[in-house]
Amino acid sequence: MVRTVFHFLSLVALVAAIMAGTLDAIESVSSSAVVMTSLGNHWQNLDVVSLTLAEEAFASYISADAWRWAVAPVLAQPAFGVFLVIALLFWMIGYRRPRFAGRFSA
């Protein structure tokens, strides 16, 4: 059951990565230059209030310095890359090795 949840989260992150990559590809073709939009830029275009609330909550519960050192560099990365890494991590968490002796072993 838990593996299914992680595989579903991996699928959602993979779809988000494909959508972000497609948007960047369309914008790159239309501007005749390579465009890679950062995760922070996508988040800001989607909902500015939630980005501000996340920063304030992180600063009040953890530390304002931790936001600058941990979260800000991630938000500066291309969105499709971040979502691909998240999809890979969720898939790896939900992965189960095949049994050594095969399917019908005791």
N, C-alpha and C positions, 0 to 999 in steps of 0.2 A: 504494500500500500504506500509506504513512504517513498519507495523507488519510483512509483508512478507519479507522485507529486513532484519529485525532483526532475523527472523526465518531462513532465508538463511545463514546469518552470523553464527548463532548458529550451523547450519548443517556443515558448513565449519570447524569451530573450533572443532566440535565433530569428524569429519573425521581426522583432524590433530592429535587429541588426540588418536584415535584408531591406526593411523599409528605409532605414537611415542611409544605407548604402545606395539604394535606388534614388532617393532624393538628392544625394550628393552627385550621383552620376548624371542625373537630369540637369542639375545646375551646372555641372562641369561642361556638358555638351553645349548648353545654351550660352555660356560665357566664354567658351573656347579656352578655358584654363582649368587646371585641376582645383577642385573645391572639396575640402574636407571640413565639414561643420563639426565643431566640438560638442561634447555632451552638454556642457554648461550653456552653450548657445541654443541648443535644441530645447533644453529645459526652460531657459528664459523665454523663448518664443512660445512655448506651450503654456506655461503658467508662472508668471513672475512672483506672485504671492507665495506659492508653495516653496520656491527656491529661497526666498527671504525667510520664510518660517523655518525651513530646514537649517539654514545657517544660524538663525537665532537659537533654535533648540539645541543644536550641536554646541554652540558657544556657551549656553547656560548650563547644560548638563555635563558636557565633557570639558572642552576648553576651546577658546578662540584660536589659540596657537595650533591646536590639533586640526582645526578646519583648514588653516593655511598650509600645514605640512602634509596632511593626509588626503583631504577631499579635493582641495583646489587643483592639485596636479592631475587627478583623475578627471575632473570636469574640463580640463584643458585638452584632453585626448580626443581623437575623433570618435564620434558616437558609435559608428558601426564596429569599431575595434573593441570598445568597452563592452558592448553587448555581445560580441563574439566571445570574449573572454568569460563573461558571466555565463553564457550558454555552455561553454566548455566545462566550467567549474560545476555547474548544476548537473551536467551529464556525468561527469566523473564521480560526483557524490552518489548518484543513483545507479552507477554501474555495478553489475555483479559479475564476477569472473565465472567463466564456464567451469563445470566440474572437471576434475582431472581425468577420471575414468570414463567420462561420457555421460550421456543423458540417462541411461538405464542402470547406472551403478547403484550399489546399496549404500 
